[in-house]
């Protein structure tokens, strides 16, 4: 069993590593997924991690209650990925 994929009811899947939503049975989607992993190997960050870091940075920089707003929208999986990055 592949623990890196979260399978959805509609036949698609979400990769826990790169965050890509795709159809595992589609050759085009498999190639796109492999490409995303090659990009990550070269040092890029997944989009969810980039957005989390950016929103947290803005909330801290402007100190306008943004951190409290972030607590409502945070995804624990993305937080863990940001810590690892």
Secondary structure, DSSP 8 states (H G I E B T S, - for coil): --TTEEE-TTS-EEETTT--EE-TT-HHHHHHHHHHHHHHHTT---HHHHHHHHHHHHHHHH-SSHHHHHHHH--HHHHHHHHH-
